[in-house]
Amino acid sequence: MRVLIAILAISILAGCSDSVTLVIKADNYQKTFEVALDVPFEVWLPSNPSTGFGWSTETLDGLDIGEPLFVQEGTGVGAAGQDRFVVTARKPGSYFLLFEYSRPWEDVPAERVFTVVVETS
């Protein structure tokens, strides 16, 4: 039984690699990262869309930034979780990523901001 569980765990981990080499989280605020061209990396930020809030970012020439995918961490209705963005550098350069946590219909400053710099050559 333990061997089966170990094999299953290794299979799951191998399948999750998906060539993502870097995961940036909220505690990496204002840090700089070196990334490889055409290799996706992820940005994970705490979120609770049941409140109407969500993370958004601007499109930057040279970066492909996917739409956020919400990953719920609890089982209850309205449970918080993380928004996951998959980002890929397509051109060499230094990029300032600014994510804003807000309600899109409100005309007020963002509730929270998250920034990092990614560099590639």
C-alpha positions as CSV (number, residue, x, y, z in Angstrom):
1,M,0.0,0.0,0.0
2,R,2.8,2.5,0.9
3,V,4.5,1.7,-2.4
4,L,1.3,2.5,-4.3
5,I,0.9,5.8,-2.4
6,A,4.5,6.7,-3.2
7,I,4.1,5.9,-6.9
8,L,0.9,7.9,-7.0
9,A,2.6,10.9,-5.3
10,I,5.5,10.8,-7.6
11,S,3.2,10.6,-10.6
12,I,1.2,13.6,-9.4
13,L,4.3,15.7,-8.8
14,A,5.8,14.8,-12.1
15,G,2.6,15.8,-13.9
16,C,2.4,19.1,-12.0
17,S,5.8,20.4,-13.1
18,D,4.4,21.6,-16.4
19,S,7.7,23.3,-16.9
20,V,6.8,26.1,-14.4
21,T,10.1,27.0,-12.8
22,L,9.1,29.8,-10.5
23,V,6.2,30.5,-8.2
24,I,5.9,34.1,-6.9
25,K,3.7,34.6,-3.8
26,A,2.4,37.5,-1.8
27,D,5.5,37.5,0.5
28,N,7.7,38.3,-2.5
29,Y,6.3,41.8,-2.6
30,Q,8.6,44.3,-4.4
31,K,11.3,41.6,-5.1
32,T,13.1,41.1,-8.4
33,F,13.3,37.8,-10.2
34,E,15.3,36.5,-13.2
35,V,13.1,34.5,-15.5
36,A,13.9,32.5,-18.7
37,L,12.4,33.4,-22.0
38,D,9.4,31.3,-23.0
39,V,9.3,29.4,-19.7
40,P,6.1,30.1,-17.7
41,F,6.1,31.2,-14.1
42,E,3.2,31.7,-11.7
43,V,2.0,34.5,-9.5
44,W,-0.3,33.4,-6.6
45,L,-2.1,36.1,-4.6
46,P,-4.7,35.7,-1.8
47,S,-8.2,36.4,-2.9
48,N,-11.9,36.1,-2.1
49,P,-14.0,36.7,-5.1
50,S,-17.2,36.2,-3.1
51,T,-16.6,39.7,-1.7
52,G,-16.5,41.1,-5.3
53,F,-12.8,41.7,-5.1
54,G,-10.3,40.3,-7.6
55,W,-6.8,40.9,-8.8
56,S,-6.1,42.6,-12.2
57,T,-3.0,43.7,-14.0
58,E,-2.1,45.5,-17.2
59,T,-1.1,43.9,-20.4
60,L,2.7,44.4,-21.0
61,D,4.3,44.1,-24.4
62,G,6.8,41.2,-24.1
63,L,4.8,39.3,-21.4
64,D,1.9,36.9,-21.8
65,I,-0.2,37.2,-18.7
66,G,-3.1,34.7,-18.5
67,E,-6.4,35.3,-16.8
68,P,-6.5,34.6,-13.1
69,L,-7.6,31.1,-12.0
70,F,-9.2,31.1,-8.5
71,V,-8.1,28.2,-6.3
72,Q,-10.4,27.9,-3.3
73,E,-8.6,26.9,-0.1
74,G,-11.7,26.1,2.1
75,T,-14.8,24.0,1.6
76,G,-17.4,26.5,2.8
77,V,-19.4,28.8,0.6
78,G,-17.5,32.1,0.1
79,A,-14.2,30.6,1.3
80,A,-11.0,32.5,0.5
81,G,-8.2,31.1,-1.7
82,Q,-5.6,32.2,-4.2
83,D,-5.7,33.8,-7.7
84,R,-3.1,32.1,-9.9
85,F,-1.7,34.0,-12.9
86,V,0.5,32.2,-15.4
87,V,3.0,34.5,-17.0
88,T,5.5,33.9,-19.8
89,A,8.3,36.3,-20.9
90,R,8.3,36.5,-24.7
91,K,10.9,39.3,-25.2
92,P,14.1,40.2,-23.3
93,G,13.7,43.1,-20.9
94,S,12.9,44.3,-17.4
95,Y,9.2,44.3,-16.5
96,F,7.4,46.0,-13.6
97,L,4.3,43.9,-12.8
98,L,1.6,45.7,-10.8
99,F,-1.4,43.8,-9.6
100,E,-4.4,45.6,-8.0
101,Y,-7.0,44.0,-5.8
102,S,-10.3,45.9,-6.2
103,R,-13.9,45.7,-7.1
104,P,-14.1,46.5,-10.9
105,W,-17.2,48.6,-10.6
106,E,-15.9,50.9,-7.8
107,D,-14.1,54.1,-8.7
108,V,-11.7,54.1,-5.7
109,P,-8.1,53.2,-5.2
110,A,-7.2,49.5,-5.0
111,E,-7.7,47.8,-1.7
112,R,-4.3,46.2,-2.0
113,V,-1.4,46.3,-4.6
114,F,1.3,43.8,-5.3
115,T,4.4,44.5,-7.3
116,V,7.4,42.6,-8.5
117,V,10.0,43.1,-11.2
118,V,10.9,40.3,-13.6
119,E,14.0,40.4,-15.8
120,T,15.0,38.3,-18.7
121,S,17.8,38.5,-21.3
